Amino acid sequence: MVMHALSRGCKHDNEVVLFAINSGDVEDFIVGIRKPCQVVVDTNPRHPAGLAGKVNLLEHVFSLPIQTVKSIPPSCRLLFAQVLTGALRKVAASPGSVDNWVQLLLLPRCTLRVVRPSSRQERRSGNRKSLQCSTILRALTVWKDGSGFDDLVSSLLDSMEETGAPKGECRREEDKERDPNIKQCLRKVRDGHFTAAVKVLCSSGVAPLGDSTLKALIDKHPVVPPPSLPSNPLAQPTLVVDGECVLKCIRSFPKGTSCGRDGMRAQHLLDAVGGEGSTTSSGLLASITEVVNLWLGGSCPKVLAEFVASAPLTPLLKPDKGIRPIAVGGIWRRLVSKVTMKKVGKEMTQYLGDHQFGVGVSNGAEAVLHSANRFLNSFHADGSLALLTVDFFNAFNMVDRTTFLQEVHQRCPSIYRWVQFLYAQPARLYVGNECIGATTGQMARTWLIDLGLMIKKGWTILALNMRPCLEMKGQFYK
């Protein structure tokens, strides 16, 4: 930028230096402002242009230590439903626009982040709730403006202090020293999720983040070449779902379902579809259904696949002191996967047949366990009978993606484009500030959680991969 200043008379002790015009041009009379009609280029833009810039922005905002509210305040639900509907309609109107998808993924973090009280007065319950509501309403109002997204992202980045924590974030010393299990249990109790609180107390806890834990997690996610994709065309058209199916899947999420890196929670969708925002629920549900069908049809830009498939990784301690990695995918991803399983679940059950008792069989695993125990108790008195059990080491992460994609392409072609979008390229798993690439397996149960099968239903991926082998050796296993 070129600055121009006016030369004027300066009074000194001994004399006065008079102003003299040299060129007579307008430039000589411009004081401390830009030259008229001069374009000034910002050399350090907050929102880089281009495809790479949008992807980098998405990664940057996802990496910020920001929490979103667990439930949208009733006074904010109608406005949030309107804003979410607008973001979804922009995606549906231009599915190939990366910018529209990025705005949809960043919407919760920009508008629903938790406000940390910065003073004792703000910590009071009434003041804290009022502050949270006013902050959300202000952010949603700004979002509805034409340049609202850019303004909110800039505000989000500016609000981060040099330490990397949001302004106003003040944590008490006793909170920092508490055991993670105790803190999580107290949070569950405050939210009214008492069953989850008991499970937290009964668990072995979270492994401390250190070099040994990180090494164990890396060892559980080996690096392999990209999978080979089937070349033959799909035998069925892509799955298309209706609003009723999507609504049932939204309502099927358990209470207290955790969010992924984008901050969107299942409760946010429930609050927007129902409650005070119910006057716009039909339009919102139609928009959600349209975007879900875009995901099923593979219309989301592939450059965003690693972010949609990414997940924070929590290393839990096993009773034998081993590490069990738990990945929690984003709500959008899990919603689409729930829809797919609702449509192909019965077909999968028929295909897998009697080779397994986990998928689509109510209490199947428990029935097998009790039947085996009764059989052994009846015929093992003389010690002539033995039962062999096989435990697959690191089973979910060792599933071959090439085999998995080929089986889905052959057996469930209507959902293949969605599965290919998630698993045809590496995903990102985040442990603290570290990132692990997931090139094989299904990210430690994430796919099964997505399909809603891990809760009392079983092992779809392993069964799908092993079914051909079980057929070949059927006479042995039967």
Secondary structure in CASP SS format (residue, H / E / C, confidence):
PFRMAT SS
TARGET T0000
AUTHOR 0000-0000-0000
METHOD secondary structure of the structure
MODEL  1
M C 1.00
V C 1.00
M E 1.00
H E 1.00
A C 1.00
L C 1.00
S C 1.00
R C 1.00
G C 1.00
C E 1.00
K E 1.00
H C 1.00
D C 1.00
N C 1.00
E C 1.00
V E 1.00
V E 1.00
L C 1.00
F C 1.00
A C 1.00
I C 1.00
N C 1.00
S C 1.00
G C 1.00
D C 1.00
V H 1.00
E H 1.00
D H 1.00
F H 1.00
I C 1.00
V C 1.00
G C 1.00
I E 1.00
R E 1.00
K C 1.00
P C 1.00
C C 1.00
Q C 1.00
V C 1.00
V C 1.00
V C 1.00
D C 1.00
T C 1.00
N C 1.00
P C 1.00
R C 1.00
H C 1.00
P C 1.00
A C 1.00
G H 1.00
L H 1.00
A H 1.00
G H 1.00
K H 1.00
V H 1.00
N H 1.00
L H 1.00
L H 1.00
E H 1.00
H H 1.00
V H 1.00
F H 1.00
S C 1.00
L C 1.00
P C 1.00
I C 1.00
Q C 1.00
T E 1.00
V C 1.00
K C 1.00
S C 1.00
I C 1.00
P C 1.00
P H 1.00
S H 1.00
C H 1.00
R H 1.00
L H 1.00
L H 1.00
F H 1.00
A H 1.00
Q H 1.00
V H 1.00
L H 1.00
T H 1.00
G H 1.00
A H 1.00
L H 1.00
R H 1.00
K H 1.00
V H 1.00
A H 1.00
A H 1.00
S C 1.00
P C 1.00
G C 1.00
S C 1.00
V H 1.00
D H 1.00
N H 1.00
W H 1.00
V H 1.00
Q H 1.00
L H 1.00
L H 1.00
L H 1.00
L H 1.00
P H 1.00
R H 1.00
C H 1.00
T H 1.00
L C 1.00
R E 1.00
V C 1.00
V C 1.00
R C 1.00
P C 1.00
S C 1.00
S C 1.00
R H 1.00
Q H 1.00
E H 1.00
R H 1.00
R C 1.00
S H 1.00
G H 1.00
N H 1.00
R H 1.00
K H 1.00
S H 1.00
L H 1.00
Q H 1.00
C H 1.00
S H 1.00
T H 1.00
I H 1.00
L H 1.00
R H 1.00
A H 1.00
L H 1.00
T H 1.00
V H 1.00
W H 1.00
K H 1.00
D C 1.00
G C 1.00
S C 1.00
G H 1.00
F H 1.00
D H 1.00
D H 1.00
L H 1.00
V H 1.00
S H 1.00
S H 1.00
L H 1.00
L H 1.00
D H 1.00
S C 1.00
M E 1.00
E C 1.00
E C 1.00
T C 1.00
G C 1.00
A C 1.00
P E 1.00
K C 1.00
G C 1.00
E C 1.00
C C 1.00
R C 1.00
R C 1.00
E H 1.00
E H 1.00
D H 1.00
K H 1.00
E H 1.00
R C 1.00
D C 1.00
P H 1.00
N H 1.00
I H 1.00
K H 1.00
Q H 1.00
C H 1.00
L H 1.00
R H 1.00
K H 1.00
V H 1.00
R H 1.00
D C 1.00
G C 1.00
H C 1.00
F H 1.00
T H 1.00
A H 1.00
A H 1.00
V H 1.00
K H 1.00
V H 1.00
L H 1.00
C H 1.00
S C 1.00
S C 1.00
G C 1.00
V E 1.00
A C 1.00
P C 1.00
L C 1.00
G C 1.00
D H 1.00
S H 1.00
T H 1.00
L H 1.00
K H 1.00
A H 1.00
L H 1.00
I H 1.00
D H 1.00
K C 1.00
H C 1.00
P C 1.00
V C 1.00
V C 1.00
P C 1.00
P C 1.00
P C 1.00
S C 1.00
L C 1.00
P C 1.00
S C 1.00
N C 1.00
P C 1.00
L C 1.00
A C 1.00
Q C 1.00
P C 1.00
T C 1.00
L C 1.00
V C 1.00
V C 1.00
D C 1.00
G H 1.00
E H 1.00
C H 1.00
V H 1.00
L H 1.00
K H 1.00
C H 1.00
I H 1.00
R H 1.00
S C 1.00
F C 1.00
P C 1.00
K C 1.00
G C 1.00
T C 1.00
S C 1.00
C C 1.00
G C 1.00
R C 1.00
D C 1.00
G C 1.00
M C 1.00
R C 1.00
A H 1.00
Q H 1.00
H H 1.00
L H 1.00
L H 1.00
D H 1.00
A H 1.00
V H 1.00
G C 1.00
G H 1.00
E H 1.00
G H 1.00
S H 1.00
T H 1.00
T H 1.00
S H 1.00
S H 1.00
G H 1.00
L H 1.00
L H 1.00
A H 1.00
S H 1.00
I H 1.00
T H 1.00
E H 1.00
V H 1.00
V H 1.00
N H 1.00
L H 1.00
W H 1.00
L H 1.00
G C 1.00
G C 1.00
S C 1.00
C C 1.00
P C 1.00
K H 1.00
V H 1.00
L H 1.00
A H 1.00
E H 1.00
F H 1.00
V H 1.00
A C 1.00
S C 1.00
A E 1.00
P E 1.00
L E 1.00
T E 1.00
P E 1.00
L E 1.00
L E 1.00
K C 1.00
P C 1.00
D C 1.00
K C 1.00
G C 1.00
I E 1.00
R E 1.00
P E 1.00
I E 1.00
A E 1.00
V C 1.00
G C 1.00
G C 1.00
I H 1.00
W H 1.00
R H 1.00
R H 1.00
L H 1.00
V H 1.00
S H 1.00
K H 1.00
V H 1.00
T H 1.00
M H 1.00
K H 1.00
K H 1.00
V H 1.00
G H 1.00
K H 1.00
E H 1.00
M H 1.00
T H 1.00
Q H 1.00
Y H 1.00
L H 1.00
G H 1.00
D H 1.00
H H 1.00
Q C 1.00
F C 1.00
G C 1.00
V C 1.00
G C 1.00
V C 1.00
S C 1.00
N C 1.00
G H 1.00
A H 1.00
E H 1.00
A H 1.00
V H 1.00
L H 1.00
H H 1.00
S H 1.00
A H 1.00
N H 1.00
R H 1.00
F H 1.00
L H 1.00
N H 1.00
S H 1.00
F H 1.00
H C 1.00
A C 1.00
D C 1.00
G C 1.00
S C 1.00
L C 1.00
A C 1.00
L C 1.00
L C 1.00
T C 1.00
V C 1.00
D C 1.00
F C 1.00
F C 1.00
N C 1.00
A C 1.00
F H 1.00
N H 1.00
M H 1.00
V C 1.00
D C 1.00
R H 1.00
T H 1.00
T H 1.00
F H 1.00
L H 1.00
Q H 1.00
E H 1.00
V H 1.00
H H 1.00
Q H 1.00
R H 1.00
C C 1.00
P H 1.00
S H 1.00
I H 1.00
Y H 1.00
R H 1.00
W H 1.00
V H 1.00
Q H 1.00
F H 1.00
L H 1.00
Y H 1.00
A C 1.00
Q C 1.00
P C 1.00
A E 1.00
R E 1.00
L E 1.00
Y E 1.00
V E 1.00
G C 1.00
N C 1.00
E E 1.00
C E 1.00
I E 1.00
G E 1.00
A E 1.00
T C 1.00
T C 1.00
G C 1.00
Q C 1.00
M C 1.00
A C 1.00
R C 1.00
T H 1.00
W H 1.00
L H 1.00
I H 1.00
D H 1.00
L C 1.00
G C 1.00
L C 1.00
M C 1.00
I C 1.00
K C 1.00
K C 1.00
G C 1.00
W C 1.00
T H 1.00
I H 1.00
L H 1.00
A H 1.00
L H 1.00
N H 1.00
M H 1.00
R H 1.00
P H 1.00
C H 1.00
L H 1.00
E H 1.00
M H 1.00
K C 1.00
G H 1.00
Q H 1.00
F H 1.00
Y H 1.00
K C 1.00
END
